[in-house]
Amino acid sequence: MESFDLNRVSAVDRKALTEKFNPQYVERMERYKKELLLAEDDFNFSERDLVEFFKDESSEMMRCIIDSVRDSITHNPENKLKDFIDFGGSDKEKPLSYSTIEKYFYSFFICPDPLDAPISQQLEGGDNPRELEKKQILGLMNIIADKIYIGRFDSNIGTDRIEERLQAGEDLPLDHVRAYRVSREEILGTWLKHISRITFNYLIMLKIPIEKNTFFLQKLPDHLWERFQIFIQYLRGLPVWSDVALSSTIFCGKQSYDFWEHVFETAKTPQGQQVFPEPIRYTNIWARNV
């Protein structure tokens, strides 16, 4: 791609730039430039500049920025996970609701604070912090889709009354049951939190200064991506997700987030029932895959 001044983009490149953001965000940027008498193709301002400019609407402006990031990831044509997301709220064919993706996935991995870097900084080179964030969160979504859902979750079977059907003796594919169970909101939130911990621990090991929710603003090392894959594959293979007998106990009804946090930390329920072969210990997981 031909290089250009990222602080003074051409009209053609301006169109490409604004296509990276949702209409509400573009409208705010246009208002900002008009009020400050900036050239039409001047994008040498930051998210923080916008939030401070719209100070009477700062919360709304920040929400607009985050919504734009979410929209860009969710509706990216390369997003493999979106085929397994219910956007309407009542679909019994898909394992994930969009509200769950927002509540856990995006809240864990999208930086909620305004960035100081100019919006146009290194945009076309691929190193713009927000563009890196979008690209890498999309990459994580695709790993999850590949490892858990594609070729395993059957939309024709769906999610309706899975545990009751198992209790009744219906013979459901175990790959489908696994995908369904790890998608339950309280379970998904727990293991996604472990993805966040794995990222934090790895970057700290490399002595890279990091704050919560800022992981994906920088290019992550290839070895960390390998660890994501190893962990998700390990998670998928835990016997608990395919144990039909548990449909009448721990999977009968919704357990709390704290319940599953306890299981992941101790391998047992708060009442002492064994659920995992052993507690989740990253060093043990990595050692099995040396």
C-alpha positions in Angstrom: 0.0 0.0 0.0 1.3 3.5 -0.9 2.4 5.4 2.1 1.0 8.8 3.0 1.0 11.4 5.8 -1.2 9.9 8.4 -1.9 13.3 10.0 -3.2 14.8 6.7 -4.9 12.1 4.8 -6.3 12.5 1.3 -10.0 12.6 0.5 -10.0 9.0 -0.7 -8.1 7.8 2.4 -10.4 9.9 4.6 -13.3 7.8 3.3 -11.4 4.6 4.2 -10.6 6.1 7.6 -14.2 7.0 8.5 -15.3 3.5 7.4 -13.4 2.1 10.4 -15.9 3.9 12.8 -19.6 3.7 13.2 -21.8 6.6 12.0 -22.3 8.1 15.5 -18.5 8.3 16.1 -18.0 9.8 12.6 -20.6 12.5 13.3 -18.9 13.5 16.6 -15.5 13.7 14.8 -17.1 15.9 12.1 -18.6 18.2 14.7 -15.3 18.5 16.5 -13.4 19.4 13.3 -16.1 22.0 12.3 -16.0 23.7 15.7 -12.2 23.9 15.7 -12.0 24.9 12.0 -9.9 21.9 11.2 -9.4 20.7 7.6 -11.7 18.0 6.4 -8.8 15.6 6.1 -7.2 16.4 9.5 -7.5 13.5 12.0 -4.6 14.5 14.1 -6.6 14.5 17.4 -7.2 11.8 20.0 -10.1 10.1 21.8 -9.2 12.2 24.8 -9.4 15.4 22.8 -12.9 14.4 21.8 -14.0 13.5 25.3 -12.7 16.7 26.7 -14.2 18.7 23.9 -17.6 17.2 24.5 -17.2 17.5 28.3 -20.9 18.0 29.0 -21.5 14.7 27.2 -18.2 13.0 28.1 -19.9 9.7 29.1 -21.9 9.6 25.9 -18.8 10.4 23.9 -16.8 7.6 25.6 -19.7 5.2 25.0 -19.7 6.2 21.4 -16.0 5.3 21.1 -16.5 1.9 22.8 -19.6 1.1 20.7 -17.6 1.8 17.6 -14.9 -0.6 18.7 -17.5 -3.3 19.5 -19.3 -2.8 16.2 -16.1 -3.0 14.2 -15.2 -6.4 15.8 -18.7 -7.9 15.9 -19.6 -7.1 12.3 -16.2 -7.8 10.8 -16.6 -10.2 7.8 -13.7 -12.3 9.2 -15.4 -12.8 12.6 -16.0 -16.5 12.8 -17.7 -16.3 16.2 -20.6 -14.1 15.1 -22.3 -17.1 13.5 -22.7 -18.5 17.0 -24.1 -15.2 18.5 -27.8 -14.5 19.0 -28.3 -10.8 18.4 -32.1 -10.9 19.0 -32.2 -12.2 22.5 -34.5 -15.1 22.0 -32.8 -17.4 19.6 -32.6 -21.0 20.8 -30.3 -22.1 17.9 -27.1 -20.3 19.0 -25.0 -20.8 22.2 -24.0 -17.1 22.9 -26.1 -14.1 23.4 -24.8 -10.7 22.4 -25.5 -9.4 25.9 -23.1 -12.0 27.2 -20.4 -11.1 24.7 -20.8 -7.4 25.8 -20.9 -8.3 29.5 -17.8 -10.5 29.6 -15.9 -10.5 26.4 -15.9 -6.8 25.5 -15.8 -5.6 29.1 -12.7 -7.7 29.8 -10.7 -6.9 26.7 -11.7 -3.4 25.3 -9.9 -0.5 27.0 -12.7 1.6 28.5 -10.6 4.8 28.8 -9.9 7.4 26.1 -6.6 7.1 24.3 -4.1 9.9 23.9 -2.7 8.7 20.6 -4.0 10.6 17.5 -6.8 8.7 15.8 -4.8 8.6 12.6 -1.5 7.4 14.2 0.0 4.4 12.3 -3.5 3.6 11.1 -2.5 2.1 7.8 0.6 0.5 9.2 -1.4 -1.7 11.5 0.1 -0.4 14.7 -2.7 2.1 15.7 -3.6 1.1 19.3 -7.4 0.8 18.7 -6.9 -1.0 15.4 -4.5 -3.4 17.1 -7.1 -3.9 19.9 -9.9 -4.7 17.3 -7.7 -7.0 15.3 -6.4 -9.0 18.3 -9.8 -9.3 20.0 -11.1 -10.6 16.7 -8.1 -13.0 16.6 -9.1 -14.3 20.1 -12.7 -14.7 19.0 -11.7 -16.7 16.0 -9.5 -19.1 18.1 -12.5 -19.7 20.4 -14.7 -20.3 17.3 -12.2 -22.7 15.9 -11.6 -24.6 19.1 -15.1 -24.8 20.6 -17.8 -24.2 18.0 -17.0 -24.8 14.4 -17.8 -28.4 13.5 -19.0 -29.1 17.0 -22.0 -26.9 17.9 -25.0 -27.9 15.9 -27.5 -25.1 15.4 -30.2 -27.7 14.4 -30.0 -29.1 18.0 -29.6 -25.6 19.5 -29.7 -24.7 23.2 -33.3 -25.4 24.3 -33.6 -27.7 27.3 -30.3 -29.4 26.7 -29.9 -30.6 30.3 -33.5 -31.8 30.5 -33.1 -33.7 27.2 -29.9 -35.4 28.6 -31.8 -36.4 31.8 -34.5 -37.9 29.6 -31.9 -40.1 27.9 -31.7 -38.2 24.6 -28.5 -39.1 22.8 -26.9 -35.7 22.0 -23.4 -35.3 20.4 -20.9 -34.8 23.2 -19.1 -32.1 21.2 -22.3 -30.1 21.1 -22.9 -30.6 24.8 -19.4 -29.4 25.6 -19.8 -26.3 23.4 -23.2 -25.6 25.0 -21.9 -25.9 28.6 -18.8 -23.8 28.3 -21.1 -21.1 26.7 -23.3 -20.8 29.7 -22.9 -17.2 30.9 -21.6 -17.9 34.4 -19.0 -20.4 32.9 -18.0 -18.3 30.0 -17.3 -15.3 32.3 -15.1 -17.5 34.5 -12.9 -18.9 31.8 -12.6 -15.6 29.9 -11.3 -14.1 33.1 -8.6 -16.8 33.0 -7.7 -15.6 29.5 -7.2 -12.2 31.0 -5.1 -13.5 33.8 -2.9 -15.5 31.4 -2.3 -12.4 29.3 -1.5 -10.3 32.4 0.9 -12.9 33.9 2.7 -13.4 30.6 3.3 -9.6 30.0 4.4 -9.2 33.6 6.9 -12.1 33.1 8.3 -10.1 30.2 8.5 -7.0 32.4 6.1 -5.2 30.1 4.2 -2.5 32.1 0.5 -3.2 31.7 -2.9 -2.2 33.2 -6.2 -3.9 33.2 -8.1 -3.8 29.9 -5.1 -2.5 28.0 -3.6 -5.8 26.9 -4.8 -5.7 23.3 -3.7 -2.1 22.6 -0.2 -3.5 21.9 1.0 -6.3 19.7 0.9 -9.5 21.7 3.8 -12.0 21.4 3.3 -15.1 19.2 4.0 -17.3 22.1 1.1 -15.8 24.1 -1.3 -16.6 21.2 0.0 -20.2 21.4 -0.9 -20.2 25.1 -4.4 -19.0 24.3 -4.9 -21.9 22.0 -3.5 -24.4 24.5 -5.7 -23.1 27.3 -8.9 -23.2 25.3 -8.1 -26.6 24.0 -7.4 -27.8 27.5 -10.6 -26.2 28.7 -12.7 -27.9 26.0 -11.3 -31.3 26.8 -12.2 -31.3 30.5 -14.4 -34.3 31.2 -17.0 -32.3 33.1 -18.5 -30.7 30.0 -19.4 -34.1 28.5 -20.5 -35.9 31.7 -24.1 -36.6 31.0 -24.8 -37.6 34.7 -24.0 -34.0 35.8 -27.1 -32.8 34.0 -29.1 -33.6 37.1 -26.7 -32.0 39.5 -24.4 -29.0 38.9 -25.8 -28.3 35.4 -29.4 -28.6 36.6 -30.2 -24.9 36.9 -27.9 -21.9 36.9 -25.0 -21.8 39.3 -23.4 -18.5 40.3 -20.3 -16.9 38.9 -18.7 -17.4 42.4 -19.6 -21.1 42.2 -17.6 -21.6 39.0 -14.8 -19.4 40.2 -14.5 -21.8 43.2 -14.5 -24.8 40.9 -11.8 -23.4 38.6 -9.6 -22.5 41.7 -10.1 -25.7 43.7 -11.5 -28.3 41.2 -14.4 -28.8 43.6 -17.8 -27.3 44.3 -18.1 -25.2 47.5 -19.8 -28.4 48.9 -16.7 -30.5 48.1 -17.9 -32.4 45.0 -15.1 -33.1 42.6 -15.7 -31.4 39.2 -12.3 -31.0 37.5 -9.4 -33.5 37.7 -7.3 -30.8 39.3 -7.5 -27.0 39.9 -6.6 -24.8 37.0 -2.9 -24.2 37.2 -1.3 -22.6 34.2 2.1 -24.1 34.8 0.7 -27.6 34.7 -1.2 -26.9 31.5 1.9 -25.5 29.8 4.0 -28.4 31.0 1.7 -30.9 29.2 2.3 -29.1 25.9 6.1 -28.6 26.0 
